[in-house]
Structures are given as C-alpha cells and as structure tokens.
Amino acid sequence: MREYYFDKLLNIKTRGDQQGFNKSLHYHRYEPTPYSGLEELFRYYDINRDDHIVDFGSGKGRLNFFLHYFYDVTVVGVEMNEELYQEALLNQKRYVKKNGKDKIRFICCLAEAYEITSLDNRFYFFNPFSIQVFRKVVNNILRSLEEAPREVELVLYYPSEDYIYFLEQDTAFERKMEVTLPYVYENNPNERFLIYRFGAVSF
C-alpha cells in the first residue's frame, strides 16, 4: 500500500522490478528501495537543503523524487540502463507537472564514469553493482576530496559484506550510523542502512 500511496502522491511510476538481466555481470538488476525503508531511514538520518545527493543505480528515480518532495534537496540520479533512464525522465515530467520546478537531474552513464563535483556530498547505494565497480566509485569520491576537501557521507541500503569490508579496511571512511528496518531485520539482517562518513562531523 505504501508503494501505491507514494507513487500517486509524487505522480510517478516506480513500482516493479527490471525484467531480464544486465549485459554486464558487474551491474545488478533494478529494484527500488521500499518507501517504508526510506521513511525509516529519514526518521534518524538528517539531510538539509544544501546537500547534493548522488543516487548510483537510480533506476526510475524513486529516491530522487522522494528526497526532493520532502526535503527540497538537489539530487542526481546516475543510471547505466537506457530504458530505466528514459522511464526516469518520464517520471520527471509527471513529477514537475504536479509539483512544479525540481532540482533533479538524471544522467545515463556507468557509475564509475560519473564525474564527482565539488558540491556532491551524499552518495546513495542500494547494492547496485559489484565490489569492483564500488571500489572505482569510492576512489572517484576520494579523489574529488583531494581537490575539494569537504565532509561526505555514503548511505548503503542492503549493504554487501564486500562493501563493508572495503570501506572499513581499505579507506578512511568511518561508520556513523546503522538504521535497521522494523519487523524485517529480525529475519533478514541485510534489511538495514549503514551510513559512513569522511571528514569532520558534528553531532
């Protein structure tokens, strides 16, 4: 019911999974983050209007529209699949028609090819690709920090052990927070969000 309610509220269509498989084994099938999961995450995790969020593997754009609608933030969706990218653009037209001007941009490219800007400071991953691609993306983020030092955070939903090990053993990112999803985490410990930070964070 939450899926239907929020899609209708935002005037978008994001339900359903991707049919078939990606040609690359490094990229996983599309599956949107459940709205109930997003609600739980943002009960505890704060963002503000000055944040610039990048959603890797953005699919049809669910996270992008949710964040803009409720928090008025700038969001970039990076999606390699042309069909999903086109559906995100259609959703953007529907969203703007109902909600007015947005601060959402979609880019169709490989995640590792996305050029991190000096304003990008929050990065979202729903286990969208292999550890090999994740390493490249994180290294791109770290290189951008050398050019423009700033606080950044990574938000992982359904995090893989490979992602966690890499961040905690091979990078200077530190775990800031864990948000588990009620009722489902008990049966599936992957049903959680992990937030990692790089740089000074005030509590």
C-alpha positions in Angstrom: 0.0 0.0 0.0 2.9 2.4 0.8 4.3 1.8 -2.7 1.0 2.8 -4.3 0.4 5.8 -2.0 3.7 7.5 -2.5 3.9 6.9 -6.3 0.4 8.5 -6.5 1.5 11.4 -4.2 4.6 12.1 -6.3 2.8 11.4 -9.6 5.4 8.9 -10.7 5.6 5.2 -11.6 8.4 3.3 -9.9 6.9 0.0 -8.9 8.0 -3.3 -10.4 11.5 -4.7 -11.0 13.6 -4.8 -14.1 12.8 -7.7 -16.4 15.8 -9.7 -17.7 19.4 -9.2 -16.8 22.0 -6.6 -17.4 24.6 -7.5 -20.0 27.4 -6.7 -17.5 27.7 -9.1 -14.5 29.1 -6.1 -12.6 25.7 -4.4 -12.5 22.7 -5.8 -10.6 19.1 -5.8 -11.5 16.9 -2.8 -10.8 14.9 -2.9 -7.6 13.7 0.3 -5.9 14.2 1.0 -2.2 10.9 0.4 -0.4 9.2 3.6 0.6 8.8 2.1 4.1 12.6 1.8 4.2 13.1 5.4 3.1 10.6 6.6 5.8 12.6 4.7 8.5 15.9 6.0 7.3 14.9 9.6 7.4 13.4 9.3 10.8 17.0 9.1 12.1 19.3 10.4 9.3 19.2 14.1 8.7 19.7 15.9 5.4 19.2 19.6 4.6 18.5 21.8 1.6 22.2 22.5 1.0 23.1 18.8 0.4 23.8 17.5 -3.0 22.9 13.8 -3.2 24.0 11.3 -5.9 22.0 8.1 -6.3 24.1 5.4 -8.0 21.8 3.0 -9.8 18.9 5.4 -9.6 16.6 3.3 -11.8 13.2 5.0 -12.3 14.1 7.8 -9.8 12.1 6.9 -6.7 14.7 8.1 -4.2 15.3 11.3 -6.2 11.7 12.4 -6.2 11.1 11.3 -2.6 14.0 13.4 -1.4 13.1 16.5 -3.5 9.5 16.4 -2.4 10.1 16.1 1.3 13.5 17.8 1.7 13.9 20.1 -1.3 17.4 18.9 -1.9 19.4 18.7 -5.2 19.6 15.1 -6.4 21.5 13.5 -9.3 20.4 10.0 -10.5 23.1 8.0 -12.2 21.8 5.1 -14.2 23.5 2.9 -16.8 20.4 1.3 -18.2 19.0 3.4 -21.1 15.4 2.0 -20.7 15.3 2.8 -16.9 16.9 6.2 -17.6 14.1 7.0 -20.1 11.5 5.9 -17.6 13.1 8.3 -15.0 12.8 11.2 -17.5 9.1 10.4 -18.0 8.6 10.3 -14.2 10.4 13.7 -14.0 7.9 15.2 -16.5 5.0 13.8 -14.4 6.5 15.0 -11.2 7.1 18.5 -12.4 3.6 18.7 -13.9 2.2 18.1 -10.4 4.8 19.6 -8.1 6.4 22.4 -10.1 10.1 23.0 -10.7 12.5 20.5 -9.4 16.3 20.2 -8.6 16.6 16.7 -10.0 18.9 15.6 -12.8 19.4 12.2 -14.4 22.5 11.0 -16.2 22.8 7.9 -18.3 26.3 6.6 -17.8 28.3 3.9 -16.0 28.7 4.8 -12.3 32.5 4.8 -12.5 32.2 7.3 -15.4 30.2 9.9 -13.4 32.4 12.9 -12.6 32.0 13.8 -9.0 31.5 17.5 -8.5 32.8 19.6 -5.6 29.2 20.0 -4.4 28.3 16.3 -4.2 28.4 15.4 -0.5 25.9 12.5 0.0 26.1 9.3 -2.0 23.4 6.6 -2.0 23.9 2.9 -2.9 21.3 0.1 -2.9 23.9 -2.6 -3.7 23.8 -1.6 -7.4 26.9 -3.2 -8.6 29.9 -5.4 -7.9 32.6 -4.6 -5.4 35.0 -3.9 -8.3 32.7 -1.1 -9.5 32.1 0.1 -6.0 35.8 0.5 -5.4 36.2 2.6 -8.5 33.3 4.9 -7.5 34.6 5.3 -4.0 38.0 6.1 -5.3 36.5 8.7 -7.6 34.9 10.3 -4.5 38.2 10.2 -2.6 40.0 11.9 -5.5 37.3 14.6 -5.6 38.0 15.2 -1.8 41.7 15.9 -2.6 40.6 18.6 -5.0 37.8 20.0 -2.8 38.0 18.9 0.8 34.6 18.6 2.5 32.5 16.3 4.6 30.9 13.5 2.7 28.7 10.5 3.6 27.9 7.2 2.0 24.4 5.7 2.6 24.3 1.9 1.9 21.0 0.0 1.8 21.1 -3.8 1.9 24.9 -3.5 2.2 27.0 -6.4 1.0 29.8 -7.7 3.1 32.3 -6.8 0.4 31.3 -3.2 0.5 31.5 -3.1 4.3 34.9 -4.8 4.4 36.4 -2.5 1.7 35.2 0.7 3.4 36.3 -0.3 6.9 39.6 -2.0 6.0 40.8 0.0 3.0 39.5 3.5 3.3 39.3 6.3 5.9 35.5 6.2 5.9 34.1 5.6 9.4 30.7 4.1 10.3 28.5 6.8 11.6 25.1 5.1 12.0 23.1 2.0 11.4 19.3 2.1 10.8 17.5 -1.3 10.8 14.1 -1.9 9.4 11.5 -3.0 11.9 9.8 -6.4 11.5 12.0 -7.5 8.6 15.5 -7.1 10.0 15.0 -9.9 12.5 14.5 -12.3 9.7 17.0 -10.7 7.3 20.0 -8.8 8.7 20.6 -7.2 5.3 17.5 -5.1 5.8 19.3 -2.1 7.1 21.1 1.1 6.2 24.7 1.8 7.0 26.0 5.4 6.9 29.7 6.1 6.5 31.3 9.5 6.9 34.6 11.0 5.7 35.7 14.3 7.3 34.6 16.1 10.5 31.0 15.6 11.5 29.4 17.5 14.4 26.9 15.6 16.5 
